[in-house]
Amino acid sequence: MKRYKVQKSGPLRGSVSIPGDKSIGHRAIIFGALSRGECSVTGLSGGLDNVATANCFRAMGVDIELGDRSARIRGVGLRGLQMPKTVLDCGNSGTSMRLLAGLLAAQRFGSRMVGDHSLTRRPMGRVIEPLRARGAHIAGTSGAKPGALYPPISIAPLVEGEFISGIEYDMPIASAQVKSCMLLAGLYANGPTTIREPVLSRDHTERMMMALGVPLETAGSMCRLDPQEEGWTRGWDPFTWEVPGDPSSATFMLAAAQMVPGSQVCTTGVGVNPTRTGFFDVLRFMGVAPHFESQGDGAGGELVANLTATHGAARATTVGGELLVRMIDEVPALAVLAATVKGKTEIRDAEELRVKESDRIAVMAKALRDFGCPCEELPDGMIIEGGGPLRAARVESQGDHRIAMSAALLGLVAEGETIVDDVECVETSFPGFPELLRSLGANIEVEVVS
Ligand code: S3P
């Protein structure tokens, strides 16, 4: 078991290159595996979630060589996957399981997906039910909430004459995982897939599909994929893609710079797809907008920039609604930043956080209180009364990478020695997190404990 030991730190200064975007990494591996030849993907984070996706495809006969931050994928085409030799282990990765559910439900072979302790408690009815409505033979497992479905997921093959049907689906919640699941199933469907989200969630799948020539159209928070469209040959050529840095990882470095007085931190090569930049907008509302230097268009229709945060006197704010969807993974980092900002910061419309890798509302509210920051937990968020003195605390990550990294940030500004237990989970999305933070001057050590 590993833990972080963190001490109050002086100003953080310097420039860090941010590891690859987890969401884009998953999709690059999926679209690479389904392409008609050898693809090269560079700039991956090296995180275990992406490795889980790659391993699932390996089990289905796709040859994937994974380097430290790269992948060479010998794509087998849309119809080339083989029946998995093993159960598909998605580890901690909800994205792997939900996206693959759509793809696997459309195959003429059966499969079974499992996950770790945290993933096994995450709701899967949100993909199982709409896939069943399209004719898929897919089943989940009962669990904590009566009527709800959880992993493992079992999928029986579509037999001769059976197809995934077209669908017009009004999604009850904004979710890129559900949307992408439906679009992947839609590649094999015998009719169009039309999706409407209440608010547009991250649109990496749509951008990649369009970049690869898949007949997909988008309009606001709507998209439509029609695989029968004239002229589409049902497939795409191999590609070479460089994955941009993960804005969700950059967030931890930029938030740290806003928390520790005197800091100035530049994060380079960060993906700034507008569906992901809600946290940077919140920093602007707080009066501490990061400096933005465009680096142009990256592969797959993604925008890239260098972002620099200079510590300033931030003001408390309220976030919710559409903005929340654009920063869903950044809420723990906002919560710890808010603890250092004088006044009340209110986070609303964030109920989805209760079903992430942990119940992030409950776990963050407790962590903040343990550090001495008053925090009221709400059903859909929290109210944080920031700016008071913070004392070091001991935090159990609950196996959630973003909790572990957020708690480490609090340790940089709290009096005393903070311990964050069970930090292996950080490897799922941000390998090298403590080393990068230390390279900026943070007082953080990793300890191996038995
Ligand atoms: C992801 C979508 C988000 C996000 C997750 C990654 C993706 O989940 O929280 O970390 O890559 O599609 P939802 O869109 O399901 O909320």
Residues whose N, C-alpha, C, O or C-beta is under 5 A from the ligand:
A	BS01	S3P	S23 T95 A174 S175 A176 Q177 V178 S201 I328 D329
